[in-house]
C-alpha cells in the first residue's frame, strides 16, 4: 500500500475505505459522556519522537469497545494536526478526542488572531493542558511539533492538565510495549526517516500483544514547513 498524503483541510469526500480523520467521524455513533460501557474507545498505542529539526508522531488505527474486546472501527485516524507545525496523537474515548481536537484547534486559531502569530509549542502545550484541566475529557494525548523557540518537542499530557516534555514518549494501552522498542532503538541523532521507522516499529510491536491496538498505523512528520501525515498497513512500509 502506498502512503496517502493528507493535509489539514479534509472537507472533500474521500474514497470508500480511506482513512478518515477522527474528528470527522459521526459523533452520533459514540457516547460522548464517557459513562456508557458501549462508548467507542481508542485504547491505542501512541508514540512521539524528536530528532534534529523534526518531530514524529505515530499511532495505530483501531477503535474498540468493551476494553478492547471488540473492534468497532479499523481505520480510525488518531493523529491530528492542531497547529501549523504541531499535531496530537490521541488516546481515549472517541467522542472526547473529537472534542479535544476541535477545542484545541479553536484555541490555537484564536491565539494566532489575537497575537498575529501561531502559539509557540510551550504556549500550545499550556493551552492543551488547560483544555484537559477545564473539561472532564477522557483523553491522554501526546503533542508534538517544531518551532523556532525550542526546535522539535514532544509533550505528554494527562487528564488533569499536567504537561511533561521529553525526547520521546509513548501513551495508551500499549505504552509499556512501545517503550521497550523506544528505549532500545531511540538515539538523539536519528535521521527523520530513521525516527519514523523507530516510531512505527514501537506502535507495531505494541499492536502484537495489546488487543486494543492494531489495524495499521498513522505516522505524522512535523517540520517547520508543516505536518505531513501518512497511513500504512505495516511498519515495514515506512520510509
N, C-alpha and C positions, 0 to 999 in steps of 0.2 A: 504493500500500500504506500503510495507516495504521500508525503505530508501535505496537508492542505493549509495554506496560509490564511490568516484571518486578521481583520482589523477591528477596532472598537465598534465601528458602525456596522451592525449586523441586522439592519431593518429589512433587507431584501429577503425574499423567500428562499430557503435553502433546499437542495435536493433531498429526497427521502433517504434516511439513513445517515445523513451528515451529522457532525457533532454540533449541537445547538447550545448556545450559552445558557448557563444555569438560570440567570435572571430572566430569560425569555420563555422559560417553561411555564405552562399554565398553572398559576397559583392555586386554582381550584382543585388541582389533583392532589394537593397535600394539605395537611393540617398545620397551619401556621402557629397554633397555640403552643406547640411543643409538649402538650399534656396528653395527647392521644397516643395509644400504643401503635396505631397504624400510620403515624407520621413517617413520611419518607426521609431517610437519613443518608448522609454521605459519611459512613463510618470511616472510610477513607484512609489513604496514606498520602500526605503532602510533604514535599521536600523543598528546601531553598538552599542555594549555594552561591557564594560570591567568589569572583576571581578577576584579577586585572581591573578592567573597566566594565565588567558585565555581572549581572545578577541573573540566576537561572531559577525558575520555579517549576515544579513538576507535581502531577497528581494522577491518580488512577481515574477511571471513568464510570465506576459503579455506584448506583444509588440503591439502597436496600431498606427493608422493613424488618421488624422483629429482631433487632440486634444483629443484623447481618444474615439471618436465616433464609430470607427470600430476596432475590434480586428484583427490584422494582423497575430499574432502568439501566441499560447497558452502555449508553452514550452520553452520560452527563458531563458537561464541562465544569470543572471545579477550579479552573484558573481564569481569573477575570481581570482585565485592565481596569484600573480605578483612577488613573492619573496619566499624564502624557508619558512619563518614564517610570511607571511603577505598576505592579499587579499584585493581586492577592490570590493565594492558594487556600482553598476553603474546605473546612471540615465541620460538620454539624447537621442540624435539621434543615432540610431543603428550603422550606419557607422562610426560616430565619436567615439563611445565607442570601436568599434573594433580597430580603430587606436590608441586610448589611451592605451589600453591593450598591443598591440604589442610594442609600443614605450617604455612604462614604463618597460616592461619585458626586452627589449633590453638594456635599460639604467642600470637596476639593474644588469644584467649579465656583462656588460662592467665594471661597478664599481667593481664587485667581481673579475674579471680577472685582473684588474689593481692593486687592493689593497690586494688581497689574501683572502678576506672575503666579504660576502654579506653586503650591506649597513645597517647601523642601521636604526631604524624606523624614527628617526629625519632626517637622510640623505635621506631615501626613500621618505618621505613626501616632502622634498625640491626638489628632482628630479621630483616628480609628479606635484608639483606646477609649476616647470619650463616647463614641457611638456605643461601644460594648458596655461601658460603665453605666450609661444612662438608660439603657434598654435591656430588658430581660431576654437577650438573644442567646440561644444555644449554639454558639459559634466559637470555634477555636482556629482562627486563621493564621497563616504566615503572610507577611507583607514583604515584598522585595522590590528594589528599584535602584536607580542610579541618579545622582545629582552632582553639581559642581562643589557642593559643600563637603561631602563626605565620600564621594565616589559610590561604589556599589555597597549595598547593605541589605541584610535580611533581618526582619523583626518577627519575634514570636509574640502573639497577643493571646490573653486568656479572657474568660468570660467576665472577669471583674475589671477589665480595662488595663491590666498590667502589660507593660511593654518591655521586652528584653531583646537585645541585639547580639548577633554572633556571626562568625564567618559562614557557618552552615547550620541548618536546623531541620528537624522533622516533626510532624504532628499527625494527629489522627489515630485511629485504632491500630494501624500498622507501624507506628513510630519506632517502637523498640527494634523491630526487624530492620527498618530503614537505617536507623542509627548504626547498626552493625556494619553496613556497607559504607556509610559515610566515614566512620571512624577509621576504616581500613584504607579507603581509596582517596579520600579528600586530601588535596595539597593546595596551599595558597597560590601557587604559580601555575595552576592548571590553565590550559587554553580554553577559550569559550566552548569549543567542540568537546574537549575532554570533560569540562564541567557539565555539559548537557548529558553526556553519556553516564557520568557518575550519578547524577540526579535520577536519570531514567532507570539505571540498574537498582538504585535504592528503592524506588517505587515498585519495580517488578519483583524484587526479592521479597518485599513485604507481601505482595499480592499472592505469592506462592503459598503462604501459610495463614494469612488473615482473610477470613471469609467475607468481610465487609469491603475488601479492596479487590480490584481486578478490572477485566474488560478493556484492556488497552490503557494508554496514558496520554496525557497532555503535557507538553513542555513549552514554557514561555521563556524567551531570551530577551532580557531587558538591557538596553544600552542608552546612551544619551540621545540616540536617534529615535527611540521609541520602543514599543513592545511587539515582538513577533511571536505568534502562537501557532504551534503545530500539533497535530494529532497523530498517534502511532498505534499500531496493533501490538508492537513488541519493542523492547529496549534495543534489540539488535538493529532496528531500522534507523535509530537516531544517529545523525551525522554531526 
